[in-house]
Amino acid sequence: MRLNINPTRMELLKLKKRIVLARRGHKLLKDKQDELMRKFTELMEESRGLRREVEAALAEAQANFVDARSIMSKEHVDHACRYSGMRTELRVDYAPLMNLRLPQYDFSVSGEYFSYSVVTMPAAFDLALKKYKEVLPKMIKMAQQEKALQIIAAEIESTRRRVNALEHILIPNLFETIRYISMKLEELERGNITRLMKVKEMIQSK
């Protein structure tokens, strides 16, 4: 669609400069989109592998917990789980990726994990809690990766829309407007030449 611009040489020069800038911006955005897609794919593969590990560990922990629960009363389970001496701390930092800030979770554990007498509790319960403890850092990392994937995916979509707008709307419109103005200027030039020739003929005929 042609832009609503006066067909003058000054506007033609401005449009040609806009074409150069639009093409440069399109290339930069396309390069950004490609790099984001590469990072997204790489992170997605890593996240899928980590999710499989987490799901397998949680399934194993849950199986141990069910075994322990089958020979323990609900009160014993509640008491053993309620008074844990373990303390966790989660700190959030941010890593830059282009114009994005991806969260980085720093997870630390302190204190005693087992706050009950191991003599009075079945081994399956110990194994379940141990497995939960081991899988917790992986769950934190998985949450970090999936949040990063959400942020990158949103940026890819935003960048894709901008690339398409430049490629399919703005740049074609600029070219169409440049052709229109060029044709108008050529028509004006031909009209001026025709008038000059007529004036010259009139002067020569006198």
Residue pairs with C-beta under 8 A, 6 or more apart in sequence:
1 173
1 176
2 173
2 176
2 177
2 180
3 15
3 173
3 174
3 177
5 11
5 15
5 177
5 181
7 180
7 181
7 184
7 185
8 181
9 185
11 181
12 178
12 181
12 182
12 185
15 174
15 177
15 178
15 181
16 178
18 174
19 171
19 174
19 175
19 178
22 166
22 170
22 171
22 174
23 171
25 166
26 163
26 166
26 167
26 171
29 159
29 162
29 163
29 166
30 163
32 98
32 159
33 156
33 159
33 160
33 163
35 98
36 98
36 152
36 155
36 156
36 159
37 156
39 97
39 152
40 149
40 152
40 153
40 156
43 145
43 148
43 149
43 152
44 149
46 145
47 142
47 145
47 146
47 149
50 138
50 141
50 142
50 145
51 142
53 138
54 135
54 138
54 139
54 142
57 131
57 134
57 135
57 138
58 131
58 132
58 135
60 131
61 127
61 128
61 131
61 132
61 135
62 128
64 124
64 125
64 127
64 128
64 131
65 124
65 125
65 128
67 122
67 124
68 77
68 121
68 122
68 124
68 125
68 128
69 77
71 122
71 124
72 121
72 122
72 125
76 121
77 125
79 116
80 115
80 116
80 121
80 125
83 115
83 116
84 111
84 113
84 115
85 111
85 112
85 113
85 115
86 109
86 110
86 111
86 112
86 113
86 115
86 133
87 109
87 110
87 111
88 107
88 108
88 109
88 110
88 136
89 107
89 108
89 109
89 110
90 105
90 106
90 107
90 140
91 105
91 106
91 108
92 103
92 104
92 105
92 106
93 103
93 104
93 106
94 101
94 102
94 103
94 104
95 101
95 102
95 103
95 104
96 102
97 152
98 155
99 155
100 151
100 152
100 155
101 151
102 147
102 148
102 151
102 152
103 144
103 147
103 148
104 144
105 140
105 141
105 143
105 144
107 136
107 137
107 140
109 133
109 136
113 129
113 130
113 133
114 126
114 129
118 126
